[in-house]
Amino acid sequence: MRAVIQRVKKSTVAVDNEIIGKIGCGLVVFLGVAHDDEAGDADYLVEKISHLRIFEDDCGKMNRSLLETRGEMLVVSQFTLLGDCRKGRRPSFMAAAEPKIANTLYEYFVDQARKKGVFVQTGKFQAMMAVSLINDGPVTFILESNISNANR
């Protein structure tokens, strides 16, 4: 499982020009599910993302987590994160999970984040979405689950 996380001041996601998700300060999580991912991968990333100390404290140092700041999370599925661009001019998406499996793990990820007490909004799985965000920093990280990463 691969996640690109961006610290934001606010963000929205729209489908067909209708806003379906909206957050204030927090994180936008673009989430890609690989064909060999399982619940443990999602558990690892939820734990890592919610506790990652990437928000500033009173001294201006990145020393506080999403949970500590009571930040919000917008989770957007993005299978293109699993695109392999090493050969040719067209990305290969062989590493991406089939939609049914990917959606199940995407929803599981969202549910686990909510169980931690995070206010979570989402995009719409398999929809064309327009994501708007105001980066805070900018602060951007790429995370991968450590469960099945060795198999890729």
PyMOL CGO cylinders between C-alpha atoms (Angstrom):
from pymol import cmd
from pymol.cgo import CYLINDER

trace = [
    CYLINDER, 0.00, 0.00, 0.00, 1.35, 3.39, -0.93, 0.3, 1, 1, 1, 1, 1, 1,
    CYLINDER, 1.35, 3.39, -0.93, 0.26, 6.76, 0.44, 0.3, 1, 1, 1, 1, 1, 1,
    CYLINDER, 0.26, 6.76, 0.44, 1.22, 10.28, -0.50, 0.3, 1, 1, 1, 1, 1, 1,
    CYLINDER, 1.22, 10.28, -0.50, 0.31, 12.56, 2.36, 0.3, 1, 1, 1, 1, 1, 1,
    CYLINDER, 0.31, 12.56, 2.36, 0.21, 16.34, 2.24, 0.3, 1, 1, 1, 1, 1, 1,
    CYLINDER, 0.21, 16.34, 2.24, -0.22, 18.66, 5.19, 0.3, 1, 1, 1, 1, 1, 1,
    CYLINDER, -0.22, 18.66, 5.19, -2.95, 21.15, 4.29, 0.3, 1, 1, 1, 1, 1, 1,
    CYLINDER, -2.95, 21.15, 4.29, -4.69, 24.23, 5.61, 0.3, 1, 1, 1, 1, 1, 1,
    CYLINDER, -4.69, 24.23, 5.61, -7.88, 23.02, 3.88, 0.3, 1, 1, 1, 1, 1, 1,
    CYLINDER, -7.88, 23.02, 3.88, -8.98, 20.72, 1.10, 0.3, 1, 1, 1, 1, 1, 1,
    CYLINDER, -8.98, 20.72, 1.10, -12.03, 19.64, -0.88, 0.3, 1, 1, 1, 1, 1, 1,
    CYLINDER, -12.03, 19.64, -0.88, -12.84, 16.84, -3.26, 0.3, 1, 1, 1, 1, 1, 1,
    CYLINDER, -12.84, 16.84, -3.26, -15.59, 17.15, -5.86, 0.3, 1, 1, 1, 1, 1, 1,
    CYLINDER, -15.59, 17.15, -5.86, -17.29, 14.74, -8.24, 0.3, 1, 1, 1, 1, 1, 1,
    CYLINDER, -17.29, 14.74, -8.24, -19.30, 16.18, -11.13, 0.3, 1, 1, 1, 1, 1, 1,
    CYLINDER, -19.30, 16.18, -11.13, -18.73, 19.70, -9.74, 0.3, 1, 1, 1, 1, 1, 1,
    CYLINDER, -18.73, 19.70, -9.74, -20.31, 18.75, -6.39, 0.3, 1, 1, 1, 1, 1, 1,
    CYLINDER, -20.31, 18.75, -6.39, -18.14, 18.85, -3.26, 0.3, 1, 1, 1, 1, 1, 1,
    CYLINDER, -18.14, 18.85, -3.26, -18.41, 15.47, -1.55, 0.3, 1, 1, 1, 1, 1, 1,
    CYLINDER, -18.41, 15.47, -1.55, -15.61, 15.88, 1.00, 0.3, 1, 1, 1, 1, 1, 1,
    CYLINDER, -15.61, 15.88, 1.00, -14.17, 18.87, 2.81, 0.3, 1, 1, 1, 1, 1, 1,
    CYLINDER, -14.17, 18.87, 2.81, -11.63, 19.30, 5.61, 0.3, 1, 1, 1, 1, 1, 1,
    CYLINDER, -11.63, 19.30, 5.61, -9.86, 22.08, 7.44, 0.3, 1, 1, 1, 1, 1, 1,
    CYLINDER, -9.86, 22.08, 7.44, -6.30, 21.77, 8.80, 0.3, 1, 1, 1, 1, 1, 1,
    CYLINDER, -6.30, 21.77, 8.80, -4.94, 18.27, 8.54, 0.3, 1, 1, 1, 1, 1, 1,
    CYLINDER, -4.94, 18.27, 8.54, -3.79, 15.78, 5.93, 0.3, 1, 1, 1, 1, 1, 1,
    CYLINDER, -3.79, 15.78, 5.93, -4.81, 14.80, 2.44, 0.3, 1, 1, 1, 1, 1, 1,
    CYLINDER, -4.81, 14.80, 2.44, -4.00, 11.13, 1.95, 0.3, 1, 1, 1, 1, 1, 1,
    CYLINDER, -4.00, 11.13, 1.95, -3.78, 9.82, -1.60, 0.3, 1, 1, 1, 1, 1, 1,
    CYLINDER, -3.78, 9.82, -1.60, -3.98, 6.04, -1.16, 0.3, 1, 1, 1, 1, 1, 1,
    CYLINDER, -3.98, 6.04, -1.16, -2.96, 3.34, -3.64, 0.3, 1, 1, 1, 1, 1, 1,
    CYLINDER, -2.96, 3.34, -3.64, -3.70, -0.32, -2.93, 0.3, 1, 1, 1, 1, 1, 1,
    CYLINDER, -3.70, -0.32, -2.93, -1.44, -3.02, -4.37, 0.3, 1, 1, 1, 1, 1, 1,
    CYLINDER, -1.44, -3.02, -4.37, -2.60, -6.47, -5.47, 0.3, 1, 1, 1, 1, 1, 1,
    CYLINDER, -2.60, -6.47, -5.47, -0.88, -8.18, -2.53, 0.3, 1, 1, 1, 1, 1, 1,
    CYLINDER, -0.88, -8.18, -2.53, -1.99, -5.76, 0.20, 0.3, 1, 1, 1, 1, 1, 1,
    CYLINDER, -1.99, -5.76, 0.20, -4.07, -6.87, 3.15, 0.3, 1, 1, 1, 1, 1, 1,
    CYLINDER, -4.07, -6.87, 3.15, -5.63, -5.38, 6.28, 0.3, 1, 1, 1, 1, 1, 1,
    CYLINDER, -5.63, -5.38, 6.28, -2.25, -5.32, 8.05, 0.3, 1, 1, 1, 1, 1, 1,
    CYLINDER, -2.25, -5.32, 8.05, -0.93, -2.90, 5.43, 0.3, 1, 1, 1, 1, 1, 1,
    CYLINDER, -0.93, -2.90, 5.43, -3.81, -0.52, 6.09, 0.3, 1, 1, 1, 1, 1, 1,
    CYLINDER, -3.81, -0.52, 6.09, -3.38, -0.87, 9.86, 0.3, 1, 1, 1, 1, 1, 1,
    CYLINDER, -3.38, -0.87, 9.86, 0.30, 0.00, 9.56, 0.3, 1, 1, 1, 1, 1, 1,
    CYLINDER, 0.30, 0.00, 9.56, -0.33, 3.10, 7.45, 0.3, 1, 1, 1, 1, 1, 1,
    CYLINDER, -0.33, 3.10, 7.45, -3.20, 4.37, 9.61, 0.3, 1, 1, 1, 1, 1, 1,
    CYLINDER, -3.20, 4.37, 9.61, -1.02, 4.03, 12.70, 0.3, 1, 1, 1, 1, 1, 1,
    CYLINDER, -1.02, 4.03, 12.70, 1.97, 5.66, 11.01, 0.3, 1, 1, 1, 1, 1, 1,
    CYLINDER, 1.97, 5.66, 11.01, 0.05, 8.55, 9.46, 0.3, 1, 1, 1, 1, 1, 1,
    CYLINDER, 0.05, 8.55, 9.46, -1.99, 9.40, 12.55, 0.3, 1, 1, 1, 1, 1, 1,
    CYLINDER, -1.99, 9.40, 12.55, 1.09, 9.48, 14.81, 0.3, 1, 1, 1, 1, 1, 1,
    CYLINDER, 1.09, 9.48, 14.81, 3.63, 10.98, 12.38, 0.3, 1, 1, 1, 1, 1, 1,
    CYLINDER, 3.63, 10.98, 12.38, 5.01, 14.15, 13.97, 0.3, 1, 1, 1, 1, 1, 1,
    CYLINDER, 5.01, 14.15, 13.97, 4.71, 16.56, 11.04, 0.3, 1, 1, 1, 1, 1, 1,
    CYLINDER, 4.71, 16.56, 11.04, 2.74, 19.42, 12.57, 0.3, 1, 1, 1, 1, 1, 1,
    CYLINDER, 2.74, 19.42, 12.57, 4.45, 22.36, 14.20, 0.3, 1, 1, 1, 1, 1, 1,
    CYLINDER, 4.45, 22.36, 14.20, 4.60, 22.88, 17.94, 0.3, 1, 1, 1, 1, 1, 1,
    CYLINDER, 4.60, 22.88, 17.94, 4.74, 26.26, 19.70, 0.3, 1, 1, 1, 1, 1, 1,
    CYLINDER, 4.74, 26.26, 19.70, 8.43, 26.57, 18.77, 0.3, 1, 1, 1, 1, 1, 1,
    CYLINDER, 8.43, 26.57, 18.77, 7.79, 26.02, 15.05, 0.3, 1, 1, 1, 1, 1, 1,
    CYLINDER, 7.79, 26.02, 15.05, 9.29, 22.51, 14.98, 0.3, 1, 1, 1, 1, 1, 1,
    CYLINDER, 9.29, 22.51, 14.98, 7.54, 19.54, 13.41, 0.3, 1, 1, 1, 1, 1, 1,
    CYLINDER, 7.54, 19.54, 13.41, 6.81, 17.80, 16.68, 0.3, 1, 1, 1, 1, 1, 1,
    CYLINDER, 6.81, 17.80, 16.68, 3.05, 17.14, 16.81, 0.3, 1, 1, 1, 1, 1, 1,
    CYLINDER, 3.05, 17.14, 16.81, 0.90, 14.46, 15.21, 0.3, 1, 1, 1, 1, 1, 1,
    CYLINDER, 0.90, 14.46, 15.21, -2.47, 14.59, 13.49, 0.3, 1, 1, 1, 1, 1, 1,
    CYLINDER, -2.47, 14.59, 13.49, -4.04, 13.15, 16.63, 0.3, 1, 1, 1, 1, 1, 1,
    CYLINDER, -4.04, 13.15, 16.63, -2.37, 15.71, 18.90, 0.3, 1, 1, 1, 1, 1, 1,
    CYLINDER, -2.37, 15.71, 18.90, -3.50, 18.62, 16.74, 0.3, 1, 1, 1, 1, 1, 1,
    CYLINDER, -3.50, 18.62, 16.74, -6.98, 17.15, 16.22, 0.3, 1, 1, 1, 1, 1, 1,
    CYLINDER, -6.98, 17.15, 16.22, -6.37, 17.54, 12.52, 0.3, 1, 1, 1, 1, 1, 1,
    CYLINDER, -6.37, 17.54, 12.52, -8.72, 16.23, 9.88, 0.3, 1, 1, 1, 1, 1, 1,
    CYLINDER, -8.72, 16.23, 9.88, -8.07, 13.75, 7.07, 0.3, 1, 1, 1, 1, 1, 1,
    CYLINDER, -8.07, 13.75, 7.07, -9.27, 13.61, 3.48, 0.3, 1, 1, 1, 1, 1, 1,
    CYLINDER, -9.27, 13.61, 3.48, -8.63, 10.19, 1.94, 0.3, 1, 1, 1, 1, 1, 1,
    CYLINDER, -8.63, 10.19, 1.94, -8.66, 9.88, -1.84, 0.3, 1, 1, 1, 1, 1, 1,
    CYLINDER, -8.66, 9.88, -1.84, -8.15, 6.56, -3.62, 0.3, 1, 1, 1, 1, 1, 1,
    CYLINDER, -8.15, 6.56, -3.62, -5.50, 6.80, -6.31, 0.3, 1, 1, 1, 1, 1, 1,
    CYLINDER, -5.50, 6.80, -6.31, -4.49, 3.62, -8.11, 0.3, 1, 1, 1, 1, 1, 1,
    CYLINDER, -4.49, 3.62, -8.11, -2.03, 5.59, -10.26, 0.3, 1, 1, 1, 1, 1, 1,
    CYLINDER, -2.03, 5.59, -10.26, 0.33, 5.63, -7.26, 0.3, 1, 1, 1, 1, 1, 1,
    CYLINDER, 0.33, 5.63, -7.26, 1.05, 2.01, -8.18, 0.3, 1, 1, 1, 1, 1, 1,
    CYLINDER, 1.05, 2.01, -8.18, 1.91, 2.91, -11.77, 0.3, 1, 1, 1, 1, 1, 1,
    CYLINDER, 1.91, 2.91, -11.77, 5.27, 1.60, -12.99, 0.3, 1, 1, 1, 1, 1, 1,
    CYLINDER, 5.27, 1.60, -12.99, 6.84, 4.05, -15.44, 0.3, 1, 1, 1, 1, 1, 1,
    CYLINDER, 6.84, 4.05, -15.44, 10.22, 2.35, -15.82, 0.3, 1, 1, 1, 1, 1, 1,
    CYLINDER, 10.22, 2.35, -15.82, 9.58, 0.90, -19.29, 0.3, 1, 1, 1, 1, 1, 1,
    CYLINDER, 9.58, 0.90, -19.29, 8.10, 2.57, -22.31, 0.3, 1, 1, 1, 1, 1, 1,
    CYLINDER, 8.10, 2.57, -22.31, 5.88, 5.60, -22.32, 0.3, 1, 1, 1, 1, 1, 1,
    CYLINDER, 5.88, 5.60, -22.32, 2.71, 4.17, -20.86, 0.3, 1, 1, 1, 1, 1, 1,
    CYLINDER, 2.71, 4.17, -20.86, 2.57, 3.30, -17.15, 0.3, 1, 1, 1, 1, 1, 1,
    CYLINDER, 2.57, 3.30, -17.15, 1.86, -0.29, -16.17, 0.3, 1, 1, 1, 1, 1, 1,
    CYLINDER, 1.86, -0.29, -16.17, -0.67, -0.80, -13.42, 0.3, 1, 1, 1, 1, 1, 1,
    CYLINDER, -0.67, -0.80, -13.42, -0.01, -4.50, -12.87, 0.3, 1, 1, 1, 1, 1, 1,
    CYLINDER, -0.01, -4.50, -12.87, 0.88, -3.85, -9.21, 0.3, 1, 1, 1, 1, 1, 1,
    CYLINDER, 0.88, -3.85, -9.21, -2.50, -2.24, -8.46, 0.3, 1, 1, 1, 1, 1, 1,
    CYLINDER, -2.50, -2.24, -8.46, -5.21, -4.30, -6.79, 0.3, 1, 1, 1, 1, 1, 1,
    CYLINDER, -5.21, -4.30, -6.79, -8.41, -5.24, -8.59, 0.3, 1, 1, 1, 1, 1, 1,
    CYLINDER, -8.41, -5.24, -8.59, -11.13, -2.64, -7.87, 0.3, 1, 1, 1, 1, 1, 1,
    CYLINDER, -11.13, -2.64, -7.87, -13.21, -4.82, -5.53, 0.3, 1, 1, 1, 1, 1, 1,
    CYLINDER, -13.21, -4.82, -5.53, -10.21, -5.65, -3.33, 0.3, 1, 1, 1, 1, 1, 1,
    CYLINDER, -10.21, -5.65, -3.33, -8.86, -2.11, -3.51, 0.3, 1, 1, 1, 1, 1, 1,
    CYLINDER, -8.86, -2.11, -3.51, -12.21, -0.62, -2.47, 0.3, 1, 1, 1, 1, 1, 1,
    CYLINDER, -12.21, -0.62, -2.47, -12.52, -3.02, 0.47, 0.3, 1, 1, 1, 1, 1, 1,
    CYLINDER, -12.52, -3.02, 0.47, -9.06, -2.06, 1.76, 0.3, 1, 1, 1, 1, 1, 1,
    CYLINDER, -9.06, -2.06, 1.76, -9.66, 1.63, 1.05, 0.3, 1, 1, 1, 1, 1, 1,
    CYLINDER, -9.66, 1.63, 1.05, -12.85, 1.56, 3.13, 0.3, 1, 1, 1, 1, 1, 1,
    CYLINDER, -12.85, 1.56, 3.13, -11.07, -0.44, 5.83, 0.3, 1, 1, 1, 1, 1, 1,
    CYLINDER, -11.07, -0.44, 5.83, -8.32, 2.21, 5.97, 0.3, 1, 1, 1, 1, 1, 1,
    CYLINDER, -8.32, 2.21, 5.97, -10.95, 4.95, 6.38, 0.3, 1, 1, 1, 1, 1, 1,
    CYLINDER, -10.95, 4.95, 6.38, -12.79, 2.99, 9.10, 0.3, 1, 1, 1, 1, 1, 1,
    CYLINDER, -12.79, 2.99, 9.10, -9.56, 2.39, 11.04, 0.3, 1, 1, 1, 1, 1, 1,
    CYLINDER, -9.56, 2.39, 11.04, -8.66, 6.10, 10.89, 0.3, 1, 1, 1, 1, 1, 1,
    CYLINDER, -8.66, 6.10, 10.89, -12.13, 6.99, 12.20, 0.3, 1, 1, 1, 1, 1, 1,
    CYLINDER, -12.13, 6.99, 12.20, -11.74, 4.47, 15.03, 0.3, 1, 1, 1, 1, 1, 1,
    CYLINDER, -11.74, 4.47, 15.03, -8.67, 6.45, 16.13, 0.3, 1, 1, 1, 1, 1, 1,
    CYLINDER, -8.67, 6.45, 16.13, -10.91, 9.48, 16.52, 0.3, 1, 1, 1, 1, 1, 1,
    CYLINDER, -10.91, 9.48, 16.52, -9.84, 11.25, 13.33, 0.3, 1, 1, 1, 1, 1, 1,
    CYLINDER, -9.84, 11.25, 13.33, -12.48, 13.25, 11.44, 0.3, 1, 1, 1, 1, 1, 1,
    CYLINDER, -12.48, 13.25, 11.44, -12.26, 11.66, 7.98, 0.3, 1, 1, 1, 1, 1, 1,
    CYLINDER, -12.26, 11.66, 7.98, -13.81, 12.71, 4.69, 0.3, 1, 1, 1, 1, 1, 1,
    CYLINDER, -13.81, 12.71, 4.69, -13.39, 10.76, 1.46, 0.3, 1, 1, 1, 1, 1, 1,
    CYLINDER, -13.39, 10.76, 1.46, -13.49, 10.96, -2.26, 0.3, 1, 1, 1, 1, 1, 1,
    CYLINDER, -13.49, 10.96, -2.26, -15.56, 8.52, -4.32, 0.3, 1, 1, 1, 1, 1, 1,
    CYLINDER, -15.56, 8.52, -4.32, -13.87, 5.28, -5.27, 0.3, 1, 1, 1, 1, 1, 1,
    CYLINDER, -13.87, 5.28, -5.27, -13.28, 4.92, -9.05, 0.3, 1, 1, 1, 1, 1, 1,
    CYLINDER, -13.28, 4.92, -9.05, -14.76, 8.35, -9.80, 0.3, 1, 1, 1, 1, 1, 1,
    CYLINDER, -14.76, 8.35, -9.80, -13.10, 11.20, -11.65, 0.3, 1, 1, 1, 1, 1, 1,
    CYLINDER, -13.10, 11.20, -11.65, -12.43, 13.65, -8.84, 0.3, 1, 1, 1, 1, 1, 1,
    CYLINDER, -12.43, 13.65, -8.84, -11.27, 17.24, -8.61, 0.3, 1, 1, 1, 1, 1, 1,
    CYLINDER, -11.27, 17.24, -8.61, -9.12, 17.64, -5.50, 0.3, 1, 1, 1, 1, 1, 1,
    CYLINDER, -9.12, 17.64, -5.50, -8.37, 21.15, -4.30, 0.3, 1, 1, 1, 1, 1, 1,
    CYLINDER, -8.37, 21.15, -4.30, -5.96, 21.80, -1.49, 0.3, 1, 1, 1, 1, 1, 1,
    CYLINDER, -5.96, 21.80, -1.49, -3.90, 24.51, 0.09, 0.3, 1, 1, 1, 1, 1, 1,
    CYLINDER, -3.90, 24.51, 0.09, -0.58, 23.02, 1.10, 0.3, 1, 1, 1, 1, 1, 1,
    CYLINDER, -0.58, 23.02, 1.10, 0.76, 23.95, 4.50, 0.3, 1, 1, 1, 1, 1, 1,
    CYLINDER, 0.76, 23.95, 4.50, 4.53, 24.23, 4.18, 0.3, 1, 1, 1, 1, 1, 1,
    CYLINDER, 4.53, 24.23, 4.18, 4.44, 22.53, 1.72, 0.3, 1, 1, 1, 1, 1, 1,
    CYLINDER, 4.44, 22.53, 1.72, 4.91, 19.30, 3.65, 0.3, 1, 1, 1, 1, 1, 1,
    CYLINDER, 4.91, 19.30, 3.65, 4.60, 16.10, 1.60, 0.3, 1, 1, 1, 1, 1, 1,
    CYLINDER, 4.60, 16.10, 1.60, 5.65, 12.53, 2.39, 0.3, 1, 1, 1, 1, 1, 1,
    CYLINDER, 5.65, 12.53, 2.39, 5.48, 9.20, 0.57, 0.3, 1, 1, 1, 1, 1, 1,
    CYLINDER, 5.48, 9.20, 0.57, 4.80, 6.19, 2.79, 0.3, 1, 1, 1, 1, 1, 1,
    CYLINDER, 4.80, 6.19, 2.79, 4.61, 2.51, 2.03, 0.3, 1, 1, 1, 1, 1, 1,
    CYLINDER, 4.61, 2.51, 2.03, 3.32, -0.27, 4.20, 0.3, 1, 1, 1, 1, 1, 1,
    CYLINDER, 3.32, -0.27, 4.20, 6.04, -2.58, 5.43, 0.3, 1, 1, 1, 1, 1, 1,
    CYLINDER, 6.04, -2.58, 5.43, 3.97, -5.75, 5.43, 0.3, 1, 1, 1, 1, 1, 1,
    CYLINDER, 3.97, -5.75, 5.43, 4.18, -6.85, 1.80, 0.3, 1, 1, 1, 1, 1, 1,
    CYLINDER, 4.18, -6.85, 1.80, 6.59, -4.23, 0.49, 0.3, 1, 1, 1, 1, 1, 1,
    CYLINDER, 6.59, -4.23, 0.49, 9.37, -6.83, 0.32, 0.3, 1, 1, 1, 1, 1, 1,
    CYLINDER, 9.37, -6.83, 0.32, 7.33, -8.78, -2.25, 0.3, 1, 1, 1, 1, 1, 1,
    CYLINDER, 7.33, -8.78, -2.25, 7.34, -5.98, -4.83, 0.3, 1, 1, 1, 1, 1, 1,
]
cmd.load_cgo(trace, "trace")
